[in-house]
Amino acid sequence: MRVVALILAGGEGARLSVLSEKRAKPSVPFAGKFRIIDFPLSNCVNSGIFDVAVLTQYQPHSLNGHIGNGRAWDLDRGNGGVQLLQPYQGRNEQGWYQGTSDAVLQNLNYIRERRADLVVILSGDHIYKMDYAPMIEFHLQQKADLTVGVMHVALDETDRFGIMTVDQKMQVVEFTEKPKKRDKGTLASMGIYVFNADTLITALTTQDDGVNRTDFGKNVIPSMVANDRVFAYPFEGYWVDVGTIDSYWKTSMEMIDPNHTLNLYDPSWIIHTRSEERPPAKIGPHAVISQSMVCNGCNIHGTVERSILSPGVYVAPGAIVRDSVIMTDSWIGPGAVVDKSILDKNVVVGAHAVVGTGSDLDTPNTLQPDKVNTGINVIGKGARIPANCVIGRNVVVNAERGEAQFPTLSVNSGMTI
């Protein structure tokens, strides 16, 4: 039986503020050395699926460069392997993907050329470890046309998900996309689907019912529940959508909990990634590090507490990094303090600057109140924080901002530079 996987990785991830300004959401760094896309890619190869297509669209360059020929995931194969599929303009009016199912519709030739029997469709922006083989076996045993991966969520979060109502055999009898009323149960779709290939092709190409078929959750699945055998497969492991600044920061902090259920150090289920050759981390004689992840190439001479440092980060003597995520090749100057902040790549924090101070955690960012509102500062790629600058909470510094763009050395909570 031929199984292929399609990973939907074209999302903008607008709720991640400046972190996704210059890259697709699945390409955002996570847990030090990884990218978000590494998790579904690694799940595929660990599950024995080696025909993988990654569907990209928004700012694909970083993602394309990271995946390359797929060697890091053992996907550089003559027969199978990984392909990166972008939208294109053709004679049949193909164009930008209009939704999740439209992205698959425009790439049905990949499924046909692989002569696939089953198609596993995945989101490229979730953090989890999952063996897809038992789900595929469940799909075959139930003689399903579509099987949807589901998990229970808190009742007050059901309006963020597609909610399944099932019978005793786990067959879906009703699907409600992001219900406003919390009366449909708590079984939420994870964005993980196993389709019979023929059923998928028919569902996406049949036009006689006038249904808009641009999105799986809004259009395709509700229609299939009424006409096909749709089952729900329960998943009880760790799974999270790091689609907001708050969830990204919280999930990152969970990674440094020694008792966390998502074990990144399990040799039986390796999360693969493309790594640069860098020297070992260097810890200076006066450095203090506690409950943190420090990647290769880091040079630590100050204090690091409950933080994640990507490769090549420098922390100068007297500097303090606390409750923060610092991405690749950022530089924290002498005596500087970084507290509850996310710094993108190549950020420079000048000597004695303070990024994150005060108890004013509730004043939202004035330009992005729905994105940056829980006390976390977000510093864009390549920004330079002036020496002696003091930054409050919920501050956004856009990418490539230099010292000349700071009108004052005191940046109040909620401001944007």
N, C-alpha and C positions, 0 to 999 in steps of 0.2 A: 504494500500500500504506500503510495507516494504522498507525503505530507509536506506542504510548503507553508512558510510563515511570512506574513506581511506585517511590518512594523510601521505604524503611522507616526511619522516624526516631522511633520510639516508645520506643527503649531507654533504660533508666535509667542505664546506664554506672556501675554501683556501684563498679567498681574504680578510678574516678577520684576517689574519696574526696569531699571537700567541693566539688570543682569541679563536680560534677553534682548537688549537693544541692538546688539551686534552679533547675536547668535540665536539659533533656534533653541527652544526650551529643552529638548532632549540633549543638547550639547552643553548645557550649563554644568560646570564642575560640581562634584559632590563627594563628600567624605574624603577630601584630600586629593587623592590621585585619580579618582574615577570621574566619569561623566554619567548623567542620568541614563543615557541610552545603553550604557554598559550592562544594566540589569536585565532588560528584556533580551538583549543579544546573548548574554551569557546563559540565561534561562533556556534559550533555544538550543544552543550547542550542548548544554548539560542534559537536555531532554532528548538528545539524539536527532534534532532537526537541523539539517545542514543546507537546506534550500531556503534562503532568507532574502527577502527584498525589503529595503528601507525606503519608504515613500517620503521624500523631502519636499519642501516648498519655501518656507520663510527662512531667509538668511542661512542658506545651506552650506556655506563655505567651511565654517568651523566643523560642522558635522562630517562633511565629506573628507576633510583632512584628517579628522580623528579616526574614522573607520578605514579609510584607505582601501587596500585590497582585502581587508578582513583577516590578515595573518594573526593578529593578536587573539582572535577568537577561533582559530583553526578553520576559517572560512575562505581561505585563498585556495580554492579547489577548481580543478578543470571541469569536474562534473558537479554542478551545484554551486555552493558557496554563497557569497553575499553580492547583491546588486543594489546600487543606489538609483532610484527611479524618480525623476523630476517631472513636473508637468511640462507639456510642450504644446506647440501650436501646429495643428495639422489640417488636412482637408476636411475632416469631420468635425471641425469646430472645437477640438479639445482646447483646454486653456487652464487657468488656475483652478485648483481643487476648490469646490464649493462646500465641501463637508467631508466627513469621514468615509461615507459610502461612495461618494462621488470620486474620491481619490482611488478607491479600489476599482470602481467602474472603469476609470481611465487606464487601468493597468491589468485588465482581464487577460490580455495577451500573455502576460507573464505566467498566469495560472494555466492557460491553455498550452503554452509551449512546454511547460514542465509536466504536462499530463497529470495534474494533481488529482488525487482522490479526495483529500481533505485539505482545507485551508484554515490555518490558525491566524487570526487577526489580533494584533496586540497594539496597545498604546506605547509610544516610545518615551513617555515621561512619568512613569511610576517607579517607585522604589519597592522592590520585593524580590523574594526568591521562590520560584515555583517550578516543580516538575510537571510539564504539560502532558506527559505520557499517561498518568492515571485519568486525567480529564478526557483525553482522546479515547481511552478504553471505555470510560463511562458513556461517552457519545456513541460508540459502536454498540455497546450492550443495549442501550435504550433505543437503538435504531432511529436516532434523532436526525432531524434535518439541520438543526442548529442547537449548540449547547453554549450557554453563557456562564462564565465564571462569576460567582456571586459571593458576597460575605455580608455578615450582619454589621450594621453601623448604628450609631446612637440615634435615637428617635429624633432629636433636634437637628440632625444633619441630613435627614432623608430628602430635604428639598434640594440638595446638591447633586443627587444621583438619580439614575433610572432605577425604579423600585419594582421588583418582581413579586407577584403573587403566585404561589405554586400549590399543587395538590400533594397528596401523600407520596406520589412517585416522583416528585420534583419536576413534574411537567408544568410549564408556565401557562397559567390561565389568564393572566392579565399583566400588562407592562405599562407603567406610568412613568413618564419622563419628568423628573424633578417636580413631584407633586407638591402643591401648595398646602393641601390638607395632609396632616400626618396620620392618615388612617389606612395606608396601604401596606403596612408592615415595615420591616427594617432590612429586608433582603435586597442589597444594592448590587447593581451591575458593576463589575470591575473593569469593563472595557476589554475583556478577554473573550474571544469568540472562537468556536470550532464549527466550521461550516462543511457540509458536503459540497464539493466543488460545483457539481451540477446545480444544486439548489441555490448556491450563491449567485452563480451566473444568471439563472432564471429570475431570481429576486431583484437583481440590479438592472436587468434588461427588459423585463416585462413592463409595458407602458399602457396597458389597456384599462387600468383602473384609475388613471389620472393622479396617482399618488406621487408627490414630490419625493424623490429617492436620494437626496443629497446627504443624509445623516442616518447612521445606524440607529441611534437611540430615539430620534424624533420620528423617523419615517419607516425604516426597513423592518426593525424588530416588531413594532406594534402590528404591522401588516402580517408578518409571518406568524405571530402568535395565533391569529385568527384562522390561518390556512395551513400551517405546517406543524410538524412535531418539534416543539421548542422546549428544551429542558434547561434547568439550572444546576450547575455544579458547584457545591459549597467549598469554599476555601477558608481555612482557619488559621493560616499563618499571618505574618506581618505584611501589610500592604499599605502604602500611602501615596497620595498624589501631592507632590511638592509644588503645587501650582501657585502658591502665594508666598510673599516674603515671610510671613509668620510661620507657615507650615514648613518652608525650607529651613528656616533657622531652628525651629523646634526639632525637626527630624535630624538635622545635623548634630544638635546637642545630644539627641538620643544615641547617636552612633558612638559616643564616648562613654556611655554607661556600660560598665563591665557585665551587667546582667541583661543587656538588651537582647531581644529574641532574634534579631537579624544579625547572625554571626558572619562577619566578613572574613573570619579566619578559619573557616571550615574547609579543610583540604578536599572534602568529598563534593563540595559545590563551590568551585572557585568563581569569583566574579572577575572576569578577564577585562583587560583594558590595554590601550596602547600607551606604553610608558616611554619616557625619555631616559637616556642614559645620563644619570647624574651621580655625583659622589655621595657617600653616606652623609647623614645628618651630623652636624658638628655641634656639640654642646660645650659652651665656654665654662671657665672655672667658677663664675659667679651666677650662672644660669640657674633658674628654678623652674621646673616643669611639673605640673600636676594634672592628672585626669585629662589628657589631651592626645591628639593625633598629630605627630610631627613627621612629615614625609621626607624622602630623600632630597639631598641638596640644601636642606634648611641649615641656617647658621644662627644659633640661639645664644645670646649673651645676656638677655634680660629675663623677665618673668612671664611665663605662659600658664594660664589657668583655664581649665575647661574650654579649650579652644581647638580648632582644627586648622592646621597649617599645611597648605599644598606645597609641592616641590619648589625649592629655591627661595623660600621666604627668609628674610633677614630681620632679626630682632636685636637691636643695638643694646649696649649696656645701659641699665637703668630704665629701659622701656618695659611697659606692662601691657600684655594682651590678655583680655579676660572675656569669657563668654562670647567669643567671636569666631567668625570664619574668615580666614585670610587666604586668598587664592594665589596662584603661582607668581613667583618673582616679585612679590610686594616687599617693600622696605619700610620698616618701622624705626624711626630715628631715635637718637639718644634721649632718654627721659620722657619719651612720648607715652601716651596712654590710649589704648583702643579698648572700648568696653561695649559689649552687646551691639556689635556692628558686623556688617558683611562687606569685605573689601574685595573687589574684583582683581583681575590680574594687573601686575605692574603698577600698583598704586604706591605712591611715596607719601609717607606721613613724616612731616618735618620734625626737627628736634623740639621736644617739650610741647608738642601739640597734644590736644586732648580730643579724641573722637568718641563722643558718648559720655555725657556727664549730666548729673541732676536727676531728680525724681519725677520729672515731668514726662511720664511715659504715655500720657493720654492725649496730648495735643497732636492731632494728625498732621501729616504733611499737607501744606496748603494747596499744592498742585496735584497731588496724588493721594487724597484722603482715604480712598477705598483700597489703596495698596500698601501704604506705609503708615501704620497707625497703632503699632503695639510697642513702641519704644526702640525699635531697631533702626539704626542708620544704615544706608546703602550707598557705597562709594563706587562709582563706575570705573570701568577699565581705564588704566593709564592716568587717573587723576592725581594731582599733586596737592597735598594739604600743606599750607604754609607753616613754617616754624612758629610756635607759640600760639597757633590758632586754637580756639576752644569751640567745640561743636556740641550742641545739646542733643536732643532725641528726635527721632523721626525725620532726620535730615537726609535729603538726597543730593549727592554730588554727581552730576552727569559725567559721562566718559570724557577723558582727555581735558578736563578742566585744569588749568594751570593756576599758579599763585596769583596772576594778574586778574583772574576772574573773581577773586574773593574781595568784595568791597570793604570788608572789615574782618578783623581777626576774631570777632565774636559772632558765631552763627547760632541764632536762637533756634529752639525746638520748632520743627515743622517747616523750616526754610528749605529752599532748593537753590543750589548753585549751578 
